[in-house]
Amino acid sequence: LFVSMLDVDLGEFPQMTYAEAMRLYGSDKPDLRNPMQLVDVADLLKDVEFKVFSGPANDEKGRVAVLCVPGGAKLSRKQIDDYGKYVGIYGAKGLAWMKVNDLSTGLEGLQSPILKFLNEDVAKAVVERAAAQDGDLILFGADKANVVCEAMGALRLKVGEDLGLVSDEWKPLWVVDFPMFEEVDGQFHAIHHPFTAPVAGVTAEQLEASPEGVLSNAYDMVLNVCELGGGSVRIHKQDMQAAIFRILNISDEEAQDKFGFLLDSLKWGAPPHGGIAFGLDRIVTLMCGASSIRDVIAFPKTQRGQDLLTGAPSAVPDAQLRDLHIRLRGGGKGVTSNQKSD
């Protein structure tokens, strides 16, 4: 499609693991046109008196990362404060910053309200780790790892757009090796879906014994910060599928009740199988340079699920409701599909 319609050869798609994408870009669909990357500095800030840094730096679930903005020292205090408000949307409690004005003068060449909490060795180590040069701006994210990834990942995109750092090219990639599960309040949830197979070599017993460290055989196709498609290799063994249901706190009885047809079928064997589903509207959006998929969908819906062109949803005749064995809760004639019924 890209060759025939845009005369663009996307070439060979590079691969990037999920862990690397989150570490460097704070996102599982990174925009590689943006040259900025997140850099971890928790090890440099563990012993500072500033609890905003030392707290997450000493927390196994915390993260302290910096983003070096080329030429960012020219930004005004108000502009930086606005970025602080922006990361607040993603749960960050604030945005620390450091301007690099003149590296040759040591600590005096740095400008930041947090310098009083850092000695010269620590400040110098952070600047070196960030590979900052004169005229750059260092932005800090310190919190739980998921908050830092989400907030700093979004900030990276916004700053890149605002300062014109994003190149005009196509940067595709495969993102692979997603974790099988994420743990929220002591409960495991499937990252993709509960029918995704783990990477080769993992047994059902190993998965059930240590689910938090297992990677899935799943993959996303990403292009210019857009996930074009996602897919996976599916589970084809009964014991593996049963183990995953148990990990997700679905009892054997509930699994048999809801998915017995699948579990029973898998007992008799199934070939390894997998695939990928593309979002055609996302592809067309990118190719057209549109800002929203609504601009390329033939019949876009409103936020209330209404189609203004066809007038859907429309009233349903009583006869059709009877055919479908639907009884209205409140009575009355006809019903639109967004009204409650049982």
Beta strands, then each sheet from edge to edge (+ up, - down):
strand 1: 15-17
strand 2: 38-40
strand 3: 62-69
strand 4: 96-100
strand 5: 110-111
strand 6: 137-144
strand 7: 172-176
strand 8: 181-184
strand 9: 187-190
strand 10: 218-223
strand 11: 226-233
strand 12: 274-278
sheet 1: 1+ 7+ 10- 11+ 12-
sheet 2: 2+ 3- 6+ 4- 5+
sheet 3: 8+ 9-
end
